[in-house]
Amino acid sequence: DSTGTGGSTSIGAGLQAAERLLLGTEPRWWARLVGPSCATDQVPSGVLKRVIILSDGGQNTKPRPEPIASCLKAAGVQIDCVGIGLQKEVDEDLLRKLASTPQRYRFIGDAQELFEHYRKLATSLTL
């Protein structure tokens, strides 16, 4: 509800928020998925920890996203990156580095292709 355009991009800040949510400093958000009786402070097994970055890769504010992405990946979080915008203006090198593997990065040039890709990602959200 709070996304918008504003001329600056901090992929790192987004990854920090994902880190808090997925690796433990935020309240037990997953209780909505598995029920409030879940007593563990760890994300339950069977819940895929995944981040999807939709960006032109134009990182221009701190923090740098690479070390945060490395920590997330080391903790078992899968990172998919989708490059959007004019392909010649997308920082594909950065987005490939942030993705769990280079194959988890994809450039998408039109709305229909984006819709289909997100639908494909949504069907693979469980382990």
VOGU-3710 file (C-alpha; in Angstrom, 3 decimals, decimal comma):
1> dstgtggsts> 0,000/0,000/0,000  2,932/2,335/0,440  4,924/1,848/-2,742  5,440/4,667/-5,160  7,988/6,447/-7,254  10,162/9,155/-5,842  13,457/9,286/-7,708  15,576/7,240/-5,333  16,059/3,532/-4,845  17,337/1,687/-1,815
11> igaglqaaer> 17,250/-1,992/-2,626  19,368/-2,430/0,495  16,659/-0,947/2,734  14,115/-3,301/1,203  16,407/-6,253/1,808  16,927/-5,134/5,420  13,145/-5,147/5,899  12,991/-8,647/4,402  15,795/-9,734/6,719  13,865/-8,490/9,779
21> lllgteprww> 10,693/-10,228/8,623  12,218/-13,498/7,498  15,046/-13,963/9,971  13,528/-12,940/13,202  13,395/-9,421/14,613  9,823/-8,655/13,567  6,798/-10,221/15,300  5,825/-13,699/14,234  4,333/-12,691/10,882  4,064/-16,321/9,801
31> arlvgpscat> 1,409/-16,990/12,444  -1,059/-15,647/9,881  0,000/-18,498/7,591  0,131/-21,389/10,054  -2,216/-20,215/12,791  -1,724/-18,323/16,053  -0,959/-21,533/17,952  2,484/-21,653/16,346  4,802/-21,432/19,360  8,154/-21,281/17,603
41> dqvpsgvlkr> 10,167/-18,109/17,122  11,653/-19,510/13,916  9,930/-19,541/10,548  8,328/-23,014/10,465  9,683/-25,629/8,099  7,609/-25,834/4,960  7,355/-22,038/4,690  9,527/-20,872/1,818  11,600/-17,822/2,699  11,625/-15,836/-0,521
51> viilsdggqn> 12,244/-12,285/-1,682  11,224/-11,000/-5,098  12,917/-7,775/-6,182  11,193/-5,827/-8,963  13,527/-3,012/-9,967  15,612/-1,323/-12,617  18,553/-1,977/-10,310  19,275/1,736/-10,052  20,561/1,550/-6,474  21,393/5,122/-5,464
61> tkprpepias> 20,985/5,344/-1,679  22,456/3,461/1,261  22,749/0,758/2,421  24,454/-1,285/-0,288  22,332/-4,345/-1,088  25,069/-6,883/-1,873  26,129/-7,767/1,701  22,530/-7,953/2,890  21,592/-10,226/-0,025  24,589/-12,433/0,791
71> clkaagvqid> 23,416/-12,819/4,401  19,877/-13,644/3,303  21,095/-16,237/0,814  23,393/-17,788/3,443  20,336/-18,114/5,715  18,440/-20,031/3,022  16,333/-17,189/1,638  15,687/-17,467/-2,089  16,029/-14,174/-3,959  14,448/-13,665/-7,365
81> cvgiglqkev> 15,120/-10,448/-9,279  12,994/-9,028/-12,065  14,494/-6,200/-14,091  12,002/-3,714/-15,503  12,319/-0,513/-17,479  14,333/0,189/-20,601  16,718/-2,736/-20,861  19,704/-0,497/-21,647  19,031/1,381/-18,373  18,593/-1,677/-16,129
91> dedllrklas> 21,590/-2,633/-13,967  21,409/-6,303/-14,857  24,838/-7,020/-13,340  23,661/-5,871/-9,897  20,363/-7,745/-10,117  22,141/-10,951/-11,144  24,507/-10,580/-8,153  21,577/-10,114/-5,775  19,632/-13,092/-7,130  20,186/-16,502/-5,536
101> tpqryrfigd> 21,621/-17,693/-8,853  22,063/-15,862/-12,172  19,129/-17,920/-13,474  16,884/-16,371/-10,815  17,234/-12,997/-12,603  15,012/-12,120/-15,540  14,489/-8,953/-17,551  10,850/-8,331/-18,473  9,910/-5,796/-21,074  6,107/-5,683/-21,075
111> aqelfehyrk> 3,142/-5,878/-18,720  1,730/-9,178/-19,996  5,093/-10,899/-19,670  5,416/-9,484/-16,118  1,959/-10,825/-15,217  2,838/-14,286/-16,535  6,178/-14,341/-14,714  4,581/-13,358/-11,396  1,928/-16,015/-11,876  4,686/-18,580/-12,437
121> latsltl> 6,520/-17,373/-9,301  3,296/-17,553/-7,276  2,753/-21,196/-8,211  6,160/-22,074/-6,769  5,783/-20,418/-3,359  5,614/-23,644/-1,367  8,408/-26,138/-0,769
//
